[in-house]
Amino acid sequence: MTIVQETIPDALLPEVEAALAWFNQNESVAFEVTGILDPQLALGASESRDLHLILCGGGRCERRSFRVTENGSGYDVAAVEYDPAMAAEGEAPARLDPPPGARRGWLDGVLTQHAFVVIVFYRGFW
């Protein structure tokens, strides 16, 4: 079973920050990390780590996988196109959309722009 953790373990912070910076280079909006999947598996790796992150920004959340390798002065980051965990599940479970905390403050911001807001829940997605 996939474990989703909202708090990034301290030992993974440098790699997660490197993956986020690499991902944000090609995005029009800044994403932030709102969760990590199976962090204990990533902590067990030594040479390179596969990080499965939940990234949110621009009104959407995405599950992305990265391979992060230390290169002495920093980190080399590459996207993992084939994620065995994702293939086994078929797709990201509904509970990941949105992950816990991804929309904190969103409703307050939207309510200042509109008189009311309608939130529709459909099969775990919103």
PyMOL commands that set and color helices and strands:
alter all, ss='L'
color gray80, all
select helices_A, chain A and resi 10-24+39-44+84-89+94-96+106-111
alter helices_A, ss='H'
color red, helices_A
select strands_A, chain A and resi 4-5+32-37+48-57+60-70+75-79
alter strands_A, ss='S'
color yellow, strands_A
deselect
rebuild
show_as cartoon
